[in-house]
Amino acid sequence: MIELEMDFTFDNLSTDIKIWHCKLKKFRKITALFDTGARISAIDPVAFKNLGYKNFDARNVFVTTASHNRFPTKRIVIHDLMLGDLEIGPFVADVFEFPIVSYQMILGLNVIKEFKIFMDFDNQTIQMMPRNDIEKIPLDNFNFNSSRFGEGRLYNPQ
């Protein structure tokens, strides 16, 4: 069970997570919007660059925002993510400026769907229980389309 502190400032649900810094070769803490309305996680371009990532393996995609604006962006693989003390490995994220919110990252359904979630607003925590054993996929074996935390698969109980 993972327990994350929740911040509900300005009616936005956010939490601190740790993301892999490519140049420093270690995790760095950033604040992420916890967004069940986002199909794919997203990262702000400045945070993306500051964490040492580059667009060389990016896919060109279109993103539709909550305000129904559609625009082109890049879909990339972030090398590693840590939620609480659980290291999940690589995951897919889109790189774009967030038009409405001011967070470094949006944690979307491609990550959230792999957990049973309990939000305790009284104690301001998010408790996350993995639906299945989460085995970290090596970056070299990660696949945009078919890997857990990729872009297309939704949780499918066996």
DRENVEX-861296 format. One record per residue: residue number from 1; residue in one letter; x, y, z of N, C-alpha, C, CB in turn. Coordinates in Angstrom, 2 decimals, padded with zeros to 5 digits. Atoms other than C-alpha are relative to their C-alpha. Glycine has a CB too. Example, Ala and Ser with C-alpha at 12.3 -4.5 7.8 and 13.67 -1.06 7.14 Angstrom:
<pts>
PT    nr   rest       n_u       n_v       n_w      ca_u      ca_v      ca_w       c_u       c_v       c_w      cb_u      cb_v      cb_w
PT     1      a    000.89   -001.19    000.00    012.30   -004.50    007.80    000.90    001.20    000.00   -000.99    000.03    001.25
PT     2      s   -000.82   -001.19   -000.06    013.67   -001.06    007.14   -000.77    001.09    000.73    000.41    000.46   -001.42
</pts>
This chain:
<pts>
PT    nr   rest       n_u       n_v       n_w      ca_u      ca_v      ca_w       c_u       c_v       c_w      cb_u      cb_v      cb_w
PT     1      m    000.85   -001.18    000.00    000.00    000.00    000.00    000.89    001.24    000.00   -000.96    000.00    001.23
PT     2      i   -000.70   -001.28    000.09    001.29    003.43   -000.99   -000.90    001.05    000.64    000.35    000.38   -001.49
PT     3      e    000.78   -001.10   -000.55    000.18    006.46    000.97    000.70    001.30   -000.35   -000.19   -000.14    001.54
PT     4      l   -000.54   -001.29    000.42    000.74    009.91   -000.54   -000.78    001.12    000.68   -000.07    000.14   -001.54
PT     5      e    000.68   -001.18   -000.53   -000.01    013.25    001.04   -000.71    000.70   -001.14    000.99    000.96    000.72
PT     6      m    000.84   -000.64    001.00   -002.76    015.04   -000.81   -000.11    001.48    000.31   -001.38   -000.66   -000.05
PT     7      d    000.24   -001.42   -000.15   -003.07    018.76   -001.39   -001.23    000.32   -000.85    001.25    000.86   -000.43
PT     8      f    001.24   -000.31    000.70   -006.50    020.04   -002.35   -000.19    001.51   -000.12   -001.20   -000.64    000.71
PT     9      t    000.02   -001.45    000.13   -005.60    023.70   -002.81   -000.67    000.39   -001.31    001.43    000.57    000.08
PT    10      f    000.70   -000.53    001.17   -007.77    025.65   -005.27   -000.81   -001.08   -000.72    001.00    000.62   -000.96
PT    11      d    000.83    001.09    000.53   -009.94    022.53   -005.76    000.71   -000.89   -001.01   -001.22    000.57   -000.63
PT    12      n   -000.79    000.91    000.83   -007.12    020.72   -007.58    000.67   -001.01    000.92    001.05    000.77   -000.87
PT    13      l   -000.58    001.06   -000.80   -005.95    017.39   -006.21    001.43   -000.25   -000.48   -000.85   -001.31   -000.10
PT    14      s   -001.40    000.20    000.38   -002.14    017.25   -006.23    000.74   -000.76    001.08    000.69    001.36   -000.27
PT    15      t   -000.84    000.75   -000.91    000.59    015.18   -004.64    001.44    000.06   -000.49   -000.49   -001.47    000.13
PT    16      d   -001.40    000.05    000.39    004.37    014.96   -004.62    000.36   -001.41   -000.43    000.91    000.47    001.16
PT    17      i   -000.49    001.27    000.51    005.94    012.18   -006.66    001.49    000.17   -000.29   -000.78   -000.46   -001.28
PT    18      k   -001.42   -000.08    000.37    009.51    011.34   -007.65    000.16   -000.52   -001.42    000.90   -000.82    000.99
PT    19      i   -000.21    000.34    001.40    010.61    011.24   -011.26    001.49   -000.05   -000.28   -000.70    001.03   -000.93
PT    20      w   -001.41    000.21    000.30    013.91    010.13   -012.76    000.60    001.20   -000.72    000.17   -001.26   -000.83
PT    21      h   -000.75   -001.08    000.63    016.40    012.88   -013.61    001.10   -000.64   -000.84    000.60    000.99    001.06
PT    22      c   -000.93    000.67    000.92    018.37    011.76   -016.69    001.46    000.41    000.20   -000.40    000.27   -001.41
PT    23      k   -001.38   -000.46   -000.14    021.46    013.91   -016.11    000.58   -000.35    001.36    000.08    001.50   -000.23
PT    24      l   -000.51    000.25   -001.35    021.77    013.50   -012.34   -000.04   -001.48    000.38   -000.81    000.79    001.01
PT    25      k    000.14    001.45   -000.24    020.85    009.77   -012.50   -000.54   -000.29    001.41    001.35   -000.70   -000.19
PT    26      k    000.68    000.24   -001.27    018.59    009.98   -009.45   -001.40    000.60   -000.08    000.81    000.61    001.19
PT    27      f    001.37   -000.50   -000.03    014.99    010.72   -008.53   -000.03    001.43    000.53   -000.89   -000.91    000.87
PT    28      r    000.25   -001.36   -000.46    013.78    014.30   -008.09   -001.49    000.11    000.32    000.43    001.06   -001.06
PT    29      k    001.40   -000.19   -000.41    010.58    015.31   -006.30   -000.62    001.12   -000.84   -000.09    000.34    001.51
PT    30      i    000.79   -001.02    000.68    007.97    017.19   -008.33   -001.44   -000.12    000.48    000.10   -000.16   -001.56
PT    31      t    001.42    000.00   -000.37    004.34    018.12   -007.72   -000.83   -000.35   -001.23   -000.42    001.37    000.59
PT    32      a    000.83    000.46    001.12    001.79    016.37   -009.90   -001.48    000.18    000.32    000.29   -001.47   -000.33
PT    33      l    001.45   -000.03   -000.10   -001.89    016.98   -010.49   -000.49   -001.42   -000.19   -000.64    000.97   -001.06
PT    34      f    000.57    001.35    000.05   -003.76    013.72   -009.83   -001.29    000.12   -000.79   -000.25   -000.60    001.45
PT    35      d    001.09   -000.34    000.92   -006.15    013.72   -012.80   -000.59   -001.24   -000.66    000.50    000.96   -001.06
PT    36      t    000.66    001.17    000.58   -008.56    010.85   -013.52   -000.66    000.33   -001.33   -001.05   -000.53    000.96
PT    37      g    000.56   -000.39    001.30   -009.83    012.84   -016.52    001.04    000.03   -001.11   -000.63    001.35    000.11
PT    38      a   -001.07    000.01    001.00   -006.46    012.65   -018.29    000.31   -001.45   -000.38    001.29    000.72    000.52
PT    39      r   -000.25    001.38    000.44   -006.07    009.48   -020.36    001.48   -000.34    000.09   -000.50   -000.20   -001.44
PT    40      i   -001.45    000.19   -000.03   -002.29    009.89   -020.58    000.61    001.05    000.93    000.62    000.11   -001.44
PT    41      s   -000.72   -000.94   -000.85    000.06    011.50   -018.07    000.65    001.07   -000.89    001.08   -000.73    000.86
PT    42      a   -000.62   -001.08    000.77    001.66    014.78   -019.15    001.04    000.70    000.87   -001.08    001.02   -000.49
PT    43      i   -001.05   -000.73   -000.70    004.72    016.83   -018.25    000.19    001.35   -000.68    001.32   -000.81    000.03
PT    44      d   -000.25   -001.34    000.50    005.38    020.53   -018.63    001.34    000.01   -000.74   -000.01    001.03    001.15
PT    45      p   -001.26   -000.01    000.77    008.09    021.25   -021.27    001.21    000.48    000.79   -000.17    000.86   -001.21
PT    46      v   -001.13   -000.51   -000.80    010.24    023.21   -018.80    000.48   -001.09    000.97   -000.41    001.29    000.77
PT    47      a   -000.37    001.09   -000.90    010.15    020.35   -016.26    000.67   -001.13   -000.79   -001.24   -000.54    000.75
PT    48      f   -000.55    001.04    000.87    010.85    017.87   -019.09    001.47    000.30   -000.31   -000.82   -000.11   -001.31
PT    49      k   -001.37   -000.42    000.34    013.95    019.80   -020.15    000.89    000.03    001.24    000.00    001.38   -000.69
PT    50      n   -000.79   -000.11   -001.23    015.12    020.48   -016.58    000.36   -001.36    000.59   -000.76    000.81    001.03
PT    51      l   -000.29    001.35   -000.46    014.99    016.74   -015.86    000.95   -000.74   -000.94   -001.28   -000.78    000.16
PT    52      g   -001.00    000.56    000.91    017.43    016.13   -018.73   -000.54   -000.87   -001.11    000.94   -000.79    000.77
PT    53      y    000.57    000.80    001.07    015.02    014.52   -021.18    000.10    000.74   -001.33   -001.47   -000.35    000.30
PT    54      k   -000.03   -000.55    001.35    015.13    015.04   -024.94   -001.11   -000.65   -000.81    001.39   -000.23   -000.67
PT    55      n    001.10    000.48    000.84    012.56    014.52   -027.70    000.41   -001.06   -001.03   -000.62    001.15   -000.70
PT    56      f   -000.47    000.84    001.11    014.63    012.06   -029.75   -000.83   -001.26   -000.23    001.41   -000.39    000.25
PT    57      d    000.85    001.17    000.21    012.27    009.10   -029.21   -001.49    000.34    000.07    000.32   -001.08    001.03
PT    58      a    001.38   -000.46   -000.15    009.07    011.16   -029.26   -000.87   -000.42   -001.18   -000.03    001.51    000.14
PT    59      r    001.02    000.23    001.03    005.91    010.32   -031.17   -000.81    001.28   -000.15   -000.92   -001.22    000.35
PT    60      n    000.89   -001.13    000.23    003.81    013.03   -032.75   -001.43   -000.47    000.24    000.17    000.57   -001.44
PT    61      v    001.38    000.34   -000.32    000.28    012.93   -031.31   -000.83    001.28    000.11   -000.08   -000.82    001.31
PT    62      f    000.90   -001.12   -000.27   -002.75    015.16   -030.83   -000.61   -000.20    001.38   -001.10    000.12   -001.09
PT    63      v    000.58    000.02   -001.34   -004.09    016.04   -027.39   -001.27    000.85   -000.03    001.01    000.52    001.07
PT    64      t    001.23   -000.78   -000.17   -007.63    017.17   -026.61   -000.13    000.33    001.48   -001.26   -000.78   -000.52
PT    65      t    000.08   -000.44   -001.39   -007.92    019.23   -023.43   -001.44   -000.03    000.49    000.58    001.41    000.15
PT    66      a    001.35   -000.04   -000.61   -010.88    019.50   -021.04   -000.87    001.06   -000.65    000.10    000.25    001.51
PT    67      s    000.76   -001.06    000.67   -011.89    022.67   -022.89   -000.22   -000.32   -001.49    000.73    001.34    000.13
PT    68      h    000.23    000.53    001.35   -012.03    020.57   -026.12    000.90    000.64   -001.06   -001.44    000.21   -000.39
PT    69      n   -000.99   -000.46    000.96   -009.05    022.29   -027.71    000.88   -001.18   -000.39    000.85    001.17    000.59
PT    70      r   -000.83    001.10    000.50   -007.03    019.92   -029.87    001.26    000.61   -000.59   -000.76   -000.86   -001.07
PT    71      f   -001.25   -000.53    000.53   -003.36    020.52   -030.58    001.06   -001.10   -000.05    000.48    001.17    000.86
PT    72      p   -001.06    001.00    000.14   -000.25    018.60   -031.67    001.00    000.11    001.15    000.73    000.17   -001.34
PT    73      t   -001.02    000.03   -001.05    002.33    017.54   -029.10    000.89   -001.22   -000.21   -000.66   -000.02    001.42
PT    74      k   -000.91    001.15    000.04    005.04    014.97   -028.44   -000.35   -000.96    001.13    001.47    000.45    000.12
PT    75      r    000.21    001.04   -001.00    004.48    011.68   -026.60    001.35   -000.68    000.22   -001.11   -001.04   -000.44
PT    76      i   -001.33    000.51   -000.33    007.59    010.43   -024.79   -000.10   -001.06    001.09    000.93    001.17    000.44
PT    77      v   -000.09    000.94   -001.11    008.70    007.82   -022.29    000.87    000.63    001.08    000.59   -001.38   -000.46
PT    78      i   -000.77   -000.42   -001.17    009.77    009.01   -018.85    000.65   -001.27    000.55   -000.91    000.74    001.09
PT    79      h   -000.78    001.19   -000.34    012.47    006.60   -017.65   -000.43   -000.70    001.28    001.43    000.37    000.12
PT    80      d    000.35    000.65   -001.25    011.23    005.99   -014.11   -000.83    000.93    000.86    001.26   -000.43    000.76
PT    81      l    000.89   -000.74   -000.89    008.63    007.07   -011.58   -000.09   -000.73    001.32   -001.41    000.18   -000.64
PT    82      m    000.17    000.58   -001.33    008.35    006.52   -007.85   -001.21    000.65    000.66    001.29    000.19    000.86
PT    83      l    001.18   -000.44   -000.75    005.04    006.75   -006.02    000.18   -000.51    001.42   -001.35   -000.53   -000.64
PT    84      g   -000.33    000.43   -001.36    005.72    006.71   -002.29    001.32   -000.73   -000.05   -001.12   -000.89    000.61
PT    85      d   -001.23    000.79    000.04    008.28    003.94   -001.92   -000.04   -001.07   -001.09    000.25   -000.66    001.36
PT    86      l    000.13    000.97    001.07    007.12    001.99   -005.01    000.54    000.58   -001.31   -001.47   -000.42   -000.18
PT    87      e   -000.58   -000.39    001.27    009.28    002.33   -008.12   -000.72   -000.77   -001.10    001.55   -000.27   -000.04
PT    88      i    000.79    000.69    001.02    007.10    001.59   -011.15    000.73   -000.14   -001.32   -001.29    000.74   -000.22
PT    89      g   -000.73    000.09    001.26    009.63    002.11   -013.95   -000.52    000.99   -001.02   -000.09   -001.40   -000.56
PT    90      p    000.35   -000.95    001.06    009.02    003.78   -017.32   -001.51    000.13   -000.19    000.65   -000.41   -001.30
PT    91      f    001.40   -000.26    000.32    005.71    005.34   -018.32   -000.08    001.05   -001.10   -000.79    000.45    001.25
PT    92      v    000.22   -000.92    001.11    004.27    007.34   -021.20   -000.56    001.32    000.51   -000.95   -000.63   -001.05
PT    93      a    000.53   -001.32   -000.33    003.63    011.08   -020.97    000.05    000.89   -001.24    000.81    000.65    001.18
PT    94      d   -000.01   -001.01    001.05    002.78    013.92   -023.31    000.72    001.23    000.52   -001.45    000.36   -000.46
PT    95      v   -000.73   -001.21   -000.37    004.92    017.06   -023.32   -000.77    001.20   -000.56    001.48   -000.03   -000.53
PT    96      f    000.67   -001.22    000.45    002.90    020.28   -023.43   -000.22    000.94    001.18   -001.33   -000.33   -000.69
PT    97      e    000.31   -001.00   -001.03    002.18    023.50   -021.55   -001.45   -000.18    000.41    000.25    001.45   -000.51
PT    98      f    001.34    000.18   -000.52   -000.82    023.09   -019.32   -000.74    001.33   -000.02    000.03   -000.58    001.43
PT    99      p    000.66   -001.29    000.17   -003.31    025.80   -020.27   -000.74    000.51    001.23   -000.95   -000.09   -001.13
PT   100      i    000.85   -000.43   -001.11   -005.31    025.84   -017.02    000.69   -000.12    001.35   -001.27   -000.79    000.00
PT   101      v   -000.61    000.26   -001.31   -003.17    024.45   -014.19    001.49    000.30   -000.03   -000.24   -001.45    000.42
PT   102      s   -001.43   -000.32   -000.07    000.32    025.26   -012.98    000.74   -001.04    000.83    000.21    001.42    000.60
PT   103      y   -000.74    001.09   -000.62    001.85    021.92   -012.05    001.09   -000.45   -000.96   -000.94   -001.18    000.38
PT   104      q   -001.07    000.50    000.85    004.99    020.25   -013.34   -000.43   -001.24   -000.78    001.23   -000.32    000.83
PT   105      m    000.42    001.24    000.63    003.17    017.05   -014.20   -001.47   -000.24    000.28    000.85   -001.19    000.50
PT   106      i    001.34    000.52   -000.21   -000.28    015.57   -014.64    000.13   -001.51    000.03   -001.02    000.49   -001.12
PT   107      l   -000.02    001.45   -000.11   -000.54    012.00   -013.42   -001.35   -000.50   -000.49    000.28   -000.47    001.48
PT   108      g    001.23    000.40    000.67   -003.12    010.43   -015.75   -000.34   -001.47    000.18    000.11    000.31   -001.44
PT   109      l    000.53    001.35   -000.14   -005.05    007.20   -016.13    000.95   -001.10   -000.43   -001.25   -000.11   -000.80
PT   110      n   -000.92    001.07    000.38   -002.23    005.31   -017.82    000.81   -000.49    001.20    000.95    000.47   -001.11
PT   111      v   -000.64    000.41   -001.25   -000.65    005.22   -014.33   -001.05   -000.33    001.05    000.96    001.10    000.51
PT   112      i    000.99    000.13   -001.07   -003.64    005.65   -012.00   -000.81   -001.30   -000.10   -000.96    001.19   -000.01
PT   113      k    000.86    001.17    000.22   -005.64    002.75   -013.54    000.58   -001.29    000.56   -000.26   -000.18   -001.47
PT   114      e   -000.65    001.22   -000.50   -003.13    000.21   -012.24   -000.14   -000.17    001.52    001.46    000.00   -000.38
PT   115      f    000.12    000.01   -001.46   -004.10    000.95   -008.62   -001.46    000.07    000.43    000.77    001.16    000.60
PT   116      k    001.24   -000.25   -000.71   -007.09    000.68   -006.33    000.28    001.25    000.82   -000.46   -001.24    000.90
PT   117      i   -000.25   -001.31   -000.59   -007.43    004.23   -005.02   -001.01    000.28    001.11   -000.05    001.10   -001.07
PT   118      f    000.86   -000.48   -001.06   -008.82    005.50   -001.73    000.47    001.40    000.36    000.01   -000.96    001.25
PT   119      m   -000.34   -001.38   -000.34   -008.89    009.25   -001.16   -000.64    000.34    001.32   -000.47    000.99   -001.10
PT   120      d    000.44   -000.33   -001.34   -009.13    010.25    002.47    000.14    001.51    000.18    000.81   -000.78    001.09
PT   121      f   -000.04   -001.45   -000.07   -010.04    013.94    002.48    000.13    000.49    001.44   -001.24    000.60   -000.64
PT   122      d   -000.14   -000.40   -001.41   -010.23    014.04    006.30    001.47    000.05    000.40   -000.77   -000.96    000.91
PT   123      n   -001.43    000.08   -000.36   -006.58    012.99    006.64    000.92    000.48   -001.12    000.35   -001.42    000.36
PT   124      q   -000.73   -000.52    001.15   -005.52    014.46    003.27    001.04   -000.98   -000.52    000.65    001.30    000.36
PT   125      t   -000.89    001.01    000.56   -004.02    011.25    001.89   -000.67   -000.71   -001.17    000.42   -001.02    001.07
PT   126      i    000.43    000.89    001.08   -004.29    009.14   -001.24    000.67   -001.33    000.29    000.38    000.57   -001.44
PT   127      q   -000.55    001.34   -000.21   -003.87    005.43   -000.60   -000.15   -000.76   -001.30   -000.72   -000.74    001.20
PT   128      m   -000.03    000.69    001.29   -002.90    003.35   -003.62    000.48   -001.43    000.22    000.93    000.74   -001.02
PT   129      m   -000.34    001.42   -000.09   -002.92   -000.44   -003.72    000.11   -000.52   -001.42   -001.08   -000.82    000.83
PT   130      p   -000.13    000.54    001.36   -001.51   -002.05   -006.88   -001.04   -001.09   -000.26    001.42   -000.56   -000.22
PT   131      r    000.99    001.01    000.38   -004.17   -004.12   -008.70    000.66   -001.35   -000.21   -000.74    000.42   -001.28
PT   132      n   -000.80    001.19    000.23   -001.51   -006.66   -009.64    001.41    000.29    000.51    000.01   -000.41   -001.52
PT   133      d   -001.40   -000.24   -000.34    002.13   -007.15   -008.74    000.59    000.91   -001.07    000.80   -001.34    000.12
PT   134      i   -000.61   -000.92    000.95    003.95   -004.25   -010.33    001.49   -000.31   -000.05   -000.24    001.50    000.40
PT   135      e   -001.40    000.32    000.23    007.21   -005.48   -011.71    000.54    001.06   -000.94    000.20   -001.45   -000.58
PT   136      k   -000.57   -001.06    000.80    009.40   -002.70   -013.04    000.49   -000.57   -001.33    001.16    000.70    000.76
PT   137      i   -000.43    000.40    001.33    009.85   -003.09   -016.81    001.28    000.75   -000.32   -001.12    000.28   -001.08
PT   138      p   -001.22   -000.72    000.40    013.41   -002.31   -017.94   -000.30    000.96   -001.15    001.12   -001.00   -000.40
PT   139      l    000.24   -001.01    001.01    013.49    000.81   -020.12    000.15   -000.57   -001.41    000.95    001.18    000.20
PT   140      d   -000.23    000.58    001.33    014.86   -001.18   -023.08   -001.14   -000.90   -000.45    001.30   -000.78    000.00
PT   141      n    001.11    000.90    000.33    011.84   -003.53   -022.93   -001.35    000.71   -000.02   -000.05   -001.14    001.00
PT   142      f    001.26   -000.73   -000.07    009.21   -000.80   -022.54   -000.54    000.22   -001.40    000.18    001.34    000.73
PT   143      n    000.66   -000.18    001.29    006.69   -000.57   -025.40   -001.11    001.04    000.17   -000.56   -001.35   -000.54
PT   144      f    001.02   -001.05   -000.05    004.57    002.54   -026.03   -001.41   -000.57    000.05    000.13    000.92   -001.20
PT   145      n    001.36    000.49    000.20    001.53    000.49   -027.03   -000.44   -001.03    001.02   -000.14   -000.57   -001.36
PT   146      s    000.48    001.16   -000.72    001.48   -002.63   -024.93    000.51   -000.12    001.43    000.37   -001.20   -000.73
PT   147      s   -000.52    000.11   -001.36    003.49   -002.10   -021.74   -000.96    000.61    001.00    001.36    000.66    000.10
PT   148      r    000.73   -000.63   -001.09    001.81   -001.41   -018.43    000.52    001.44    000.09    000.19   -000.79    001.37
PT   149      f   -000.30   -001.43   -000.06    001.79    002.40   -018.02    000.28    000.59   -001.38    001.20    000.25    000.91
PT   150      g   -000.13   -000.50    001.36    001.82    002.74   -021.82   -001.21    000.83   -000.38    000.18   -001.15   -000.99
PT   151      e    001.04   -000.93    000.43   -000.68    004.61   -023.93   -001.35   -000.64   -000.29    000.47    000.71   -001.20
PT   152      g    001.25    000.53    000.50   -003.34    002.14   -024.92   -000.77   -000.95    000.89    000.27   -000.67   -001.21
PT   153      r    000.69    001.06   -000.74   -004.16   -000.53   -022.37   -000.68    000.55    001.24    000.98   -001.09    000.38
PT   154      l    000.69   -000.26   -001.26   -006.76   -000.11   -019.71    000.03   -001.28    000.81   -001.46    000.49   -000.22
PT   155      y   -000.03    001.16   -000.89   -006.82   -002.40   -016.73   -001.08   -000.99   -000.41   -000.18    000.43    001.48
PT   156      n    000.94    001.04    000.38   -008.46   -005.68   -017.61    000.16   -001.17    000.98    000.23   -000.46   -001.47
PT   157      p   -000.14    001.09   -000.97   -009.08   -008.08   -014.70   -000.04   -001.36   -000.67   -001.09    000.09    001.06
PT   158      q   -000.10    001.32    000.60   -008.29   -011.72   -015.43   -001.10   -000.90    000.50    001.35   -000.62    000.28
</pts>
